[in-house]
């Protein structure tokens, strides 16, 4: 060895000696634990964008139900309610989707961070745009940028709701801690 000074005198480590910083198994289970609800909800949104949930098909289900409640309801009178129900569904599904995305971005950490909120909002807005592109290829559906905007507004509203929720939670916990400190000092 003296004639080869560039060689490392230590032998190469054995396979059992090499350890990863974060074991892949722990990372994958943590990843799926936090992201599976958002992935499942994304699949549900994709299902709602198919032909089975077009306006024609949903009116076949909703009109008889509302006609049963209000027997004098005509199809023309039902049309604005049907439109409102469908647009409310856009808003609501992306409100829920944002909450699940935020949960995934947050992982096992606690609290509220701008980076998590912006990541979840970006994913939700991007998925809303892709959802409308998907609907452009479904014969009974129409793609609308207004629907994508409504979806993004639903996600943004969820972002504001979570911000207020976590901010109030933080101030309430600070009040509890200060009240506990005062009571323990007495």
Z-matrix of the N, CA and C atoms (Angstrom, degrees):
N
C 1 1.435
C 2 1.519 1 113.82
N 3 1.286 2 120.02 1 -25.38
C 4 1.463 3 118.29 2 -179.04
C 5 1.526 4 112.77 3 -60.91
N 6 1.326 5 118.05 4 -25.07
C 7 1.460 6 119.14 5 178.84
C 8 1.533 7 112.46 6 -83.40
N 9 1.352 8 119.51 7 -2.12
C 10 1.467 9 123.78 8 177.64
C 11 1.531 10 109.44 9 -126.30
N 12 1.327 11 119.67 10 74.87
C 13 1.464 12 121.63 11 -175.14
C 14 1.534 13 113.76 12 -70.93
N 15 1.312 14 118.18 13 -16.95
C 16 1.471 15 120.09 14 -178.95
C 17 1.518 16 113.17 15 -77.14
N 18 1.309 17 117.49 16 -15.77
C 19 1.466 18 120.14 17 -179.28
C 20 1.523 19 111.45 18 -73.81
N 21 1.314 20 114.86 19 145.25
C 22 1.463 21 121.52 20 176.46
C 23 1.525 22 107.66 21 -79.11
N 24 1.325 23 118.64 22 126.62
C 25 1.460 24 119.55 23 -177.60
C 26 1.522 25 113.24 24 -72.65
N 27 1.363 26 116.74 25 -18.29
C 28 1.463 27 119.06 26 -179.97
C 29 1.528 28 109.79 27 -79.45
N 30 1.307 29 117.53 28 141.01
C 31 1.468 30 118.86 29 176.57
C 32 1.535 31 110.18 30 -74.10
N 33 1.301 32 115.75 31 158.12
C 34 1.467 33 121.06 32 178.41
C 35 1.523 34 109.52 33 -65.08
N 36 1.336 35 117.94 34 142.86
C 37 1.464 36 119.32 35 -179.11
C 38 1.523 37 111.54 36 -69.00
N 39 1.303 38 114.57 37 149.93
C 40 1.456 39 120.20 38 175.99
C 41 1.525 40 109.15 39 -78.59
N 42 1.306 41 116.51 40 163.56
C 43 1.464 42 121.49 41 -175.86
C 44 1.530 43 112.57 42 -58.03
N 45 1.303 44 117.86 43 -39.80
C 46 1.455 45 121.76 44 -179.57
C 47 1.519 46 113.02 45 -68.57
N 48 1.322 47 116.99 46 -22.39
C 49 1.464 48 120.65 47 -179.19
C 50 1.529 49 112.70 48 -80.53
N 51 1.298 50 116.43 49 -21.46
C 52 1.468 51 120.51 50 -177.65
C 53 1.521 52 108.36 51 -86.13
N 54 1.316 53 116.51 52 121.93
C 55 1.463 54 120.99 53 179.19
C 56 1.510 55 109.16 54 -124.65
N 57 1.302 56 114.79 55 140.68
C 58 1.459 57 119.29 56 176.48
C 59 1.516 58 109.44 57 -78.66
N 60 1.314 59 114.40 58 154.93
C 61 1.463 60 119.26 59 178.75
C 62 1.524 61 110.56 60 -66.01
N 63 1.328 62 116.66 61 -47.15
C 64 1.460 63 122.02 62 173.96
C 65 1.520 64 106.35 63 -121.00
N 66 1.305 65 117.81 64 117.87
C 67 1.467 66 118.80 65 -179.58
C 68 1.528 67 110.64 66 -60.21
N 69 1.317 68 116.43 67 136.67
C 70 1.459 69 121.23 68 -177.47
C 71 1.525 70 111.20 69 -59.41
N 72 1.310 71 117.09 70 -37.77
C 73 1.459 72 120.52 71 -179.09
C 74 1.524 73 110.66 72 -62.37
N 75 1.321 74 117.75 73 -43.49
C 76 1.465 75 121.03 74 179.57
C 77 1.515 76 110.60 75 -66.55
N 78 1.325 77 117.52 76 -38.73
C 79 1.459 78 120.73 77 -179.90
C 80 1.523 79 110.76 78 -66.21
N 81 1.309 80 117.13 79 -45.25
C 82 1.460 81 120.08 80 -178.07
C 83 1.516 82 111.92 81 -65.71
N 84 1.322 83 117.98 82 -41.64
C 85 1.457 84 118.85 83 179.33
C 86 1.521 85 110.34 84 -67.35
N 87 1.327 86 118.29 85 -37.92
C 88 1.462 87 120.93 86 176.26
C 89 1.513 88 111.52 87 -65.79
N 90 1.327 89 116.59 88 -40.27
C 91 1.460 90 121.42 89 178.60
C 92 1.522 91 110.80 90 -61.35
N 93 1.318 92 116.84 91 -50.10
C 94 1.461 93 119.63 92 -178.54
C 95 1.529 94 111.91 93 -69.25
N 96 1.317 95 117.16 94 -31.11
C 97 1.463 96 120.29 95 178.48
C 98 1.528 97 110.70 96 -63.12
N 99 1.320 98 117.03 97 -38.31
C 100 1.459 99 119.37 98 -177.41
C 101 1.524 100 113.58 99 -91.03
N 102 1.314 101 118.12 100 -27.33
C 103 1.471 102 119.87 101 -174.33
C 104 1.527 103 114.96 102 -100.56
N 105 1.338 104 119.86 103 -15.29
C 106 1.467 105 118.85 104 -174.00
C 107 1.520 106 112.68 105 -61.78
N 108 1.350 107 121.61 106 -36.29
C 109 1.470 108 117.95 107 178.33
C 110 1.534 109 112.31 108 -63.50
N 111 1.330 110 117.17 109 -39.84
C 112 1.468 111 120.22 110 179.27
C 113 1.531 112 110.65 111 -66.51
N 114 1.317 113 117.17 112 -39.98
C 115 1.465 114 120.25 113 178.74
C 116 1.534 115 111.00 114 -66.34
N 117 1.312 116 116.07 115 -39.57
C 118 1.465 117 120.10 116 177.33
C 119 1.529 118 111.09 117 -65.35
N 120 1.334 119 116.34 118 -41.29
C 121 1.464 120 120.18 119 179.17
C 122 1.536 121 110.44 120 -67.44
N 123 1.319 122 117.92 121 -35.63
C 124 1.463 123 121.01 122 176.65
C 125 1.528 124 109.97 123 -62.85
N 126 1.313 125 116.85 124 -39.42
C 127 1.472 126 120.13 125 176.46
C 128 1.526 127 110.45 126 -65.64
N 129 1.321 128 116.93 127 -37.52
C 130 1.468 129 121.23 128 177.40
C 131 1.533 130 110.40 129 -64.34
N 132 1.325 131 117.57 130 -42.66
C 133 1.468 132 121.30 131 176.94
C 134 1.522 133 109.97 132 -61.90
N 135 1.319 134 116.93 133 -41.21
C 136 1.462 135 120.78 134 177.90
C 137 1.531 136 110.48 135 -61.27
N 138 1.320 137 116.52 136 -40.78
C 139 1.463 138 120.91 137 177.91
C 140 1.527 139 111.05 138 -63.50
N 141 1.332 140 116.33 139 -39.18
C 142 1.465 141 119.73 140 179.39
C 143 1.534 142 112.27 141 -68.27
N 144 1.315 143 117.52 142 -16.42
C 145 1.463 144 121.48 143 179.76
C 146 1.519 145 112.80 144 -89.77
N 147 1.292 146 118.15 145 4.68
C 148 1.459 147 121.14 146 -179.20
C 149 1.525 148 110.90 147 -87.60
N 150 1.308 149 116.27 148 178.25
C 151 1.459 150 123.36 149 -179.53
C 152 1.525 151 112.24 150 -61.55
N 153 1.326 152 117.06 151 -32.81
C 154 1.462 153 120.99 152 -177.02
C 155 1.523 154 113.02 153 -61.39
N 156 1.325 155 117.29 154 -23.80
C 157 1.457 156 121.04 155 -178.61
C 158 1.526 157 111.92 156 -114.55
N 159 1.316 158 116.32 157 28.68
C 160 1.468 159 120.04 158 175.07
C 161 1.524 160 108.59 159 -72.62
N 162 1.322 161 116.27 160 168.30
C 163 1.472 162 121.17 161 -177.56
C 164 1.529 163 110.93 162 -60.14
N 165 1.300 164 115.99 163 -36.82
C 166 1.467 165 119.76 164 179.50
C 167 1.527 166 111.65 165 -62.95
N 168 1.322 167 116.25 166 -44.56
C 169 1.463 168 119.95 167 -178.22
C 170 1.526 169 112.85 168 -72.62
N 171 1.332 170 117.35 169 -38.83
C 172 1.464 171 118.38 170 -179.53
C 173 1.525 172 111.21 171 -71.36
N 174 1.347 173 117.66 172 -29.92
C 175 1.472 174 118.75 173 178.39
C 176 1.529 175 110.51 174 -68.98
N 177 1.320 176 117.33 175 -28.93
C 178 1.471 177 120.36 176 177.30
C 179 1.526 178 111.79 177 -65.18
N 180 1.324 179 116.07 178 -26.63
C 181 1.469 180 120.58 179 179.18
C 182 1.524 181 110.93 180 -92.63
N 183 1.320 182 116.30 181 -45.38
C 184 1.461 183 120.10 182 -174.04
C 185 1.527 184 113.51 183 -75.09
N 186 1.346 185 118.00 184 -38.39
C 187 1.466 186 119.16 185 -177.26
C 188 1.530 187 112.14 186 -62.32
N 189 1.330 188 120.56 187 -47.09
C 190 1.472 189 118.44 188 177.05
C 191 1.526 190 113.40 189 -60.28
N 192 1.324 191 116.55 190 -35.81
C 193 1.455 192 119.91 191 178.44
C 194 1.532 193 110.86 192 -64.16
N 195 1.327 194 117.37 193 -49.69
C 196 1.465 195 120.57 194 179.54
C 197 1.527 196 111.45 195 -69.79
N 198 1.323 197 117.05 196 -31.42
C 199 1.470 198 120.26 197 176.86
C 200 1.532 199 110.23 198 -68.12
N 201 1.316 200 117.16 199 -32.36
C 202 1.465 201 121.08 200 176.51
C 203 1.530 202 110.58 201 -67.15
N 204 1.367 203 116.06 202 -38.78
C 205 1.465 204 120.43 203 178.83
C 206 1.531 205 110.47 204 -73.35
N 207 1.326 206 116.23 205 -44.59
C 208 1.472 207 122.53 206 -180.00
C 209 1.532 208 108.41 207 -118.73
N 210 1.320 209 118.54 208 90.25
C 211 1.470 210 121.19 209 -174.08
C 212 1.534 211 114.55 210 -59.72
N 213 1.315 212 119.04 211 -25.34
C 214 1.467 213 119.90 212 -178.38
C 215 1.524 214 112.57 213 -86.85
N 216 1.325 215 118.74 214 2.83
C 217 1.461 216 123.37 215 -178.25
C 218 1.523 217 110.69 216 -70.06
N 219 1.334 218 116.22 217 128.35
C 220 1.467 219 120.89 218 176.93
C 221 1.527 220 109.16 219 -99.69
N 222 1.321 221 115.72 220 168.16
C 223 1.462 222 120.40 221 179.83
C 224 1.531 223 110.43 222 -64.35
N 225 1.318 224 117.31 223 -36.23
C 226 1.466 225 120.63 224 179.17
C 227 1.534 226 111.03 225 -67.86
N 228 1.316 227 116.89 226 -35.99
C 229 1.462 228 120.09 227 178.15
C 230 1.528 229 111.05 228 -73.63
N 231 1.304 230 116.43 229 -28.30
C 232 1.457 231 120.74 230 -178.87
C 233 1.535 232 112.40 231 -77.32
N 234 1.325 233 118.06 232 -26.23
C 235 1.467 234 121.95 233 -174.82
C 236 1.531 235 113.50 234 -53.80
N 237 1.344 236 121.01 235 -46.95
C 238 1.472 237 118.38 236 178.69
C 239 1.538 238 113.16 237 -64.81
N 240 1.340 239 116.61 238 -35.61
C 241 1.466 240 119.43 239 177.24
C 242 1.523 241 111.05 240 -66.00
N 243 1.311 242 115.40 241 -39.75
C 244 1.464 243 120.49 242 178.80
C 245 1.529 244 110.11 243 -63.10
N 246 1.323 245 116.06 244 -42.71
C 247 1.463 246 120.88 245 178.41
C 248 1.531 247 110.14 246 -62.20
N 249 1.319 248 116.81 247 -44.47
C 250 1.464 249 121.41 248 179.41
C 251 1.529 250 111.61 249 -63.38
N 252 1.318 251 116.62 250 -41.10
C 253 1.468 252 121.09 251 178.67
C 254 1.531 253 110.28 252 -62.41
N 255 1.318 254 116.70 253 -44.21
C 256 1.460 255 120.81 254 -178.44
C 257 1.532 256 111.59 255 -66.76
N 258 1.324 257 117.38 256 -40.43
C 259 1.468 258 119.93 257 179.32
C 260 1.530 259 110.62 258 -71.18
N 261 1.320 260 117.20 259 -35.14
C 262 1.465 261 120.42 260 175.52
C 263 1.523 262 110.54 261 -64.27
N 264 1.315 263 116.31 262 -34.68
C 265 1.473 264 120.01 263 177.72
C 266 1.523 265 110.50 264 -65.11
N 267 1.336 266 117.44 265 -40.12
C 268 1.473 267 120.24 266 176.25
C 269 1.528 268 110.04 267 -57.52
N 270 1.321 269 115.90 268 -51.43
C 271 1.462 270 121.31 269 -178.33
C 272 1.530 271 110.69 270 -59.75
N 273 1.311 272 116.52 271 -48.14
C 274 1.465 273 121.48 272 -174.70
C 275 1.524 274 112.27 273 -67.28
N 276 1.325 275 117.54 274 -42.33
C 277 1.465 276 118.64 275 -177.29
C 278 1.527 277 111.51 276 -65.97
N 279 1.324 278 117.55 277 -34.21
C 280 1.460 279 119.11 278 178.24
C 281 1.530 280 112.30 279 -83.01
N 282 1.316 281 118.73 280 -22.64
C 283 1.460 282 121.60 281 170.52
C 284 1.528 283 108.77 282 -62.60
N 285 1.313 284 115.86 283 -49.20
C 286 1.472 285 121.04 284 179.18
C 287 1.531 286 110.63 285 -65.37
N 288 1.337 287 116.01 286 -41.20
C 289 1.460 288 120.76 287 -179.86
C 290 1.533 289 110.68 288 -59.73
N 291 1.330 290 117.02 289 -42.21
C 292 1.462 291 119.87 290 178.99
C 293 1.532 292 111.30 291 -62.15
N 294 1.318 293 116.81 292 -43.83
C 295 1.470 294 120.25 293 -179.52
C 296 1.530 295 109.70 294 -59.89
N 297 1.317 296 117.02 295 -41.99
C 298 1.470 297 120.50 296 179.39
C 299 1.530 298 111.44 297 -69.59
N 300 1.332 299 117.18 298 -36.59
C 301 1.463 300 120.33 299 176.77
C 302 1.528 301 110.95 300 -66.75
N 303 1.319 302 116.60 301 -40.59
C 304 1.462 303 120.31 302 177.68
C 305 1.527 304 110.12 303 -61.87
N 306 1.319 305 115.78 304 -40.94
C 307 1.470 306 120.55 305 177.47
C 308 1.523 307 110.43 306 -60.25
N 309 1.334 308 116.22 307 -41.56
C 310 1.457 309 119.80 308 178.84
C 311 1.518 310 112.31 309 -68.00
N 312 1.332 311 116.83 310 -42.25
C 313 1.466 312 120.08 311 -179.40
C 314 1.522 313 111.12 312 -67.89
N 315 1.315 314 116.96 313 -33.79
C 316 1.465 315 121.41 314 179.90
C 317 1.519 316 111.11 315 -71.39
N 318 1.326 317 116.73 316 -35.02
C 319 1.458 318 120.28 317 -179.66
C 320 1.515 319 111.28 318 68.01
N 321 1.314 320 116.49 319 -136.20
C 322 1.465 321 120.97 320 -178.45
C 323 1.526 322 111.89 321 -89.65
N 324 1.328 323 116.88 322 0.65
C 325 1.459 324 120.37 323 179.74
C 326 1.520 325 109.98 324 -77.88
N 327 1.319 326 116.99 325 168.36
C 328 1.457 327 121.25 326 -178.57
C 329 1.524 328 109.79 327 -117.76
N 330 1.324 329 115.60 328 164.89
C 331 1.450 330 120.35 329 175.54
C 332 1.510 331 113.08 330 91.37
N 333 1.330 332 114.56 331 -160.21
C 334 1.462 333 122.59 332 -177.17
C 335 1.511 334 108.60 333 -136.67
N 336 1.326 335 117.20 334 129.71
C 337 1.469 336 122.58 335 177.82
C 338 1.530 337 108.86 336 -128.17
N 339 1.321 338 115.50 337 146.29
C 340 1.461 339 120.29 338 178.13
C 341 1.526 340 111.45 339 -59.97
N 342 1.311 341 116.96 340 -38.59
C 343 1.470 342 119.66 341 -177.60
C 344 1.523 343 111.28 342 -63.84
N 345 1.323 344 116.87 343 -40.06
C 346 1.463 345 119.86 344 178.12
C 347 1.526 346 109.78 345 -66.45
N 348 1.331 347 116.06 346 -42.58
C 349 1.462 348 120.67 347 -178.32
C 350 1.526 349 110.93 348 -64.37
N 351 1.319 350 117.01 349 -44.52
C 352 1.471 351 120.12 350 -179.50
C 353 1.524 352 111.69 351 -68.90
N 354 1.311 353 116.81 352 -36.08
C 355 1.469 354 119.56 353 177.12
C 356 1.525 355 110.36 354 -63.88
N 357 1.326 356 116.60 355 -45.93
C 358 1.467 357 120.06 356 179.86
C 359 1.523 358 111.21 357 -65.33
N 360 1.330 359 116.87 358 -40.01
C 361 1.462 360 120.60 359 179.67
C 362 1.523 361 111.11 360 -66.72
N 363 1.320 362 117.14 361 -39.99
C 364 1.467 363 120.83 362 178.13
C 365 1.525 364 111.37 363 -64.10
N 366 1.311 365 116.17 364 -43.06
C 367 1.468 366 119.67 365 179.08
C 368 1.524 367 110.29 366 -64.57
N 369 1.327 368 117.38 367 -43.68
C 370 1.463 369 121.02 368 -179.11
C 371 1.521 370 111.05 369 -64.09
N 372 1.331 371 117.96 370 -44.13
C 373 1.468 372 121.05 371 179.58
C 374 1.530 373 110.91 372 -66.29
N 375 1.310 374 116.57 373 -40.76
C 376 1.464 375 119.55 374 177.44
C 377 1.519 376 112.20 375 -64.19
N 378 1.330 377 115.74 376 -41.33
C 379 1.464 378 119.62 377 178.93
C 380 1.528 379 110.92 378 -67.38
N 381 1.339 380 117.12 379 -34.04
C 382 1.464 381 120.54 380 177.14
C 383 1.527 382 110.52 381 -63.49
N 384 1.322 383 116.73 382 -41.75
C 385 1.463 384 120.40 383 177.81
C 386 1.528 385 110.89 384 -65.80
N 387 1.318 386 116.76 385 -43.56
C 388 1.468 387 120.10 386 178.54
C 389 1.530 388 111.60 387 -65.61
N 390 1.314 389 116.65 388 -32.80
C 391 1.458 390 121.09 389 177.43
C 392 1.529 391 110.52 390 -63.89
N 393 1.316 392 116.73 391 -40.89
C 394 1.472 393 119.77 392 177.77
C 395 1.529 394 111.20 393 -69.07
N 396 1.320 395 117.02 394 -34.76
C 397 1.468 396 120.00 395 175.03
C 398 1.528 397 108.91 396 -63.42
N 399 1.320 398 116.89 397 -42.44
C 400 1.468 399 120.83 398 177.47
C 401 1.525 400 110.35 399 -59.42
N 402 1.333 401 117.38 400 -43.12
C 403 1.462 402 120.80 401 -179.12
C 404 1.528 403 111.90 402 -65.86
N 405 1.323 404 117.88 403 -24.91
C 406 1.466 405 120.61 404 177.37
C 407 1.523 406 111.64 405 -65.00
N 408 1.331 407 116.88 406 -23.67
C 409 1.461 408 121.27 407 -179.32
C 410 1.530 409 112.67 408 -96.42
N 411 1.327 410 117.86 409 0.01
C 412 1.460 411 121.95 410 176.79
C 413 1.521 412 107.23 411 -98.68
N 414 1.316 413 116.20 412 125.01
C 415 1.471 414 120.74 413 -171.31
C 416 1.529 415 113.26 414 -59.82
N 417 1.300 416 118.65 415 -39.58
C 418 1.460 417 121.09 416 -175.49
C 419 1.532 418 113.12 417 -89.08
N 420 1.321 419 118.04 418 3.19
C 421 1.466 420 122.12 419 -178.65
C 422 1.516 421 109.80 420 -115.01
N 423 1.302 422 115.59 421 157.82
C 424 1.461 423 120.73 422 174.80
C 425 1.522 424 108.50 423 -123.67
N 426 1.307 425 115.66 424 139.59
C 427 1.455 426 120.98 425 177.25
C 428 1.521 427 108.41 426 -87.19
N 429 1.315 428 115.74 427 133.62
C 430 1.458 429 120.11 428 -178.87
C 431 1.521 430 109.81 429 -136.32
N 432 1.328 431 117.10 430 126.87
C 433 1.462 432 118.28 431 175.54
C 434 1.533 433 111.70 432 -65.27
N 435 1.335 434 116.71 433 -23.60
C 436 1.464 435 119.98 434 177.82
C 437 1.529 436 111.09 435 -68.56
N 438 1.325 437 116.14 436 -35.30
C 439 1.470 438 119.02 437 175.69
C 440 1.529 439 110.67 438 -66.74
N 441 1.320 440 115.81 439 -39.64
C 442 1.459 441 119.73 440 177.77
C 443 1.530 442 110.24 441 -64.40
N 444 1.321 443 116.62 442 -39.23
C 445 1.460 444 120.21 443 176.90
C 446 1.529 445 110.90 444 -65.16
N 447 1.330 446 116.30 445 -41.57
C 448 1.458 447 120.32 446 177.98
C 449 1.528 448 111.11 447 -63.08
N 450 1.323 449 116.61 448 -39.97
C 451 1.465 450 120.91 449 175.74
C 452 1.533 451 110.68 450 -60.37
N 453 1.323 452 116.09 451 -44.79
C 454 1.465 453 120.46 452 -179.57
C 455 1.520 454 111.40 453 -67.03
N 456 1.329 455 117.10 454 -34.89
C 457 1.467 456 120.21 455 176.20
C 458 1.526 457 110.06 456 -65.14
N 459 1.321 458 117.21 457 -38.91
C 460 1.462 459 120.57 458 175.81
C 461 1.518 460 111.40 459 -61.01
N 462 1.338 461 116.45 460 -42.74
C 463 1.469 462 120.15 461 178.48
C 464 1.527 463 110.63 462 -67.18
N 465 1.323 464 117.02 463 -40.57
C 466 1.467 465 120.28 464 179.71
C 467 1.527 466 110.77 465 -65.36
N 468 1.318 467 117.09 466 -39.50
C 469 1.462 468 120.84 467 176.92
C 470 1.523 469 110.68 468 -62.02
N 471 1.311 470 116.53 469 -39.79
C 472 1.469 471 120.19 470 176.05
C 473 1.518 472 110.43 471 -63.93
N 474 1.328 473 117.17 472 -37.63
C 475 1.458 474 120.91 473 177.48
C 476 1.522 475 110.74 474 -61.93
N 477 1.326 476 116.83 475 -44.67
C 478 1.459 477 120.09 476 177.39
C 479 1.528 478 111.45 477 -64.13
N 480 1.319 479 116.37 478 -41.14
C 481 1.469 480 120.27 479 179.69
C 482 1.527 481 110.75 480 -62.70
N 483 1.327 482 117.40 481 -42.98
C 484 1.470 483 119.76 482 178.56
C 485 1.525 484 111.63 483 -67.20
N 486 1.332 485 116.42 484 -37.58
C 487 1.462 486 119.52 485 177.84
C 488 1.527 487 110.17 486 -60.60
N 489 1.323 488 116.22 487 -48.33
C 490 1.465 489 120.42 488 179.02
C 491 1.528 490 110.36 489 -63.18
N 492 1.312 491 116.80 490 -41.92
C 493 1.471 492 121.22 491 179.55
C 494 1.525 493 111.37 492 -58.07
N 495 1.337 494 116.17 493 -51.92
C 496 1.457 495 119.54 494 -177.55
C 497 1.523 496 112.27 495 -70.81
N 498 1.312 497 118.00 496 -32.42
C 499 1.454 498 120.63 497 177.13
C 500 1.531 499 110.43 498 -66.02
N 501 1.337 500 116.48 499 -45.54
C 502 1.466 501 119.80 500 177.03
C 503 1.517 502 111.34 501 -64.58
N 504 1.306 503 117.17 502 -37.88
C 505 1.461 504 121.08 503 178.83
C 506 1.524 505 110.38 504 -63.40
N 507 1.323 506 116.30 505 -40.83
C 508 1.466 507 120.55 506 179.95
C 509 1.526 508 110.84 507 -66.83
N 510 1.334 509 117.70 508 -43.41
C 511 1.467 510 119.68 509 179.94
C 512 1.526 511 110.83 510 -69.02
N 513 1.316 512 117.77 511 -36.88
C 514 1.472 513 120.27 512 177.53
C 515 1.519 514 111.51 513 -66.10
N 516 1.331 515 117.00 514 -39.67
C 517 1.470 516 119.30 515 179.16
C 518 1.524 517 110.12 516 -69.67
N 519 1.333 518 117.87 517 -34.01
C 520 1.467 519 120.24 518 176.55
C 521 1.525 520 110.22 519 -66.29
N 522 1.323 521 117.55 520 -38.96
C 523 1.463 522 121.28 521 177.24
C 524 1.528 523 110.87 522 -64.72
N 525 1.332 524 116.57 523 -41.86
C 526 1.463 525 120.01 524 179.14
C 527 1.520 526 110.88 525 -63.56
N 528 1.350 527 116.10 526 -41.61
C 529 1.464 528 119.62 527 179.58
C 530 1.517 529 111.17 528 -64.67
N 531 1.336 530 117.19 529 -41.50
C 532 1.466 531 119.22 530 -179.90
C 533 1.535 532 110.68 531 -68.98
N 534 1.332 533 117.06 532 -36.05
C 535 1.472 534 119.88 533 176.72
C 536 1.517 535 110.29 534 -67.51
N 537 1.323 536 117.71 535 -38.31
C 538 1.465 537 120.80 536 176.86
C 539 1.523 538 110.97 537 -65.49
N 540 1.333 539 116.96 538 -38.74
C 541 1.461 540 121.07 539 -179.91
C 542 1.525 541 110.28 540 -66.18
N 543 1.342 542 116.82 541 -39.83
C 544 1.469 543 121.20 542 179.17
C 545 1.524 544 110.32 543 -67.57
N 546 1.335 545 116.67 544 -42.78
C 547 1.468 546 119.56 545 -178.80
C 548 1.531 547 111.99 546 -69.24
N 549 1.332 548 117.52 547 -32.91
C 550 1.465 549 119.43 548 179.05
C 551 1.525 550 111.47 549 -76.83
N 552 1.345 551 117.30 550 -24.05
C 553 1.462 552 120.79 551 178.11
C 554 1.518 553 111.04 552 -74.62
N 555 1.333 554 117.60 553 -26.08
C 556 1.475 555 121.51 554 -179.46
C 557 1.462 556 111.01 555 -75.81
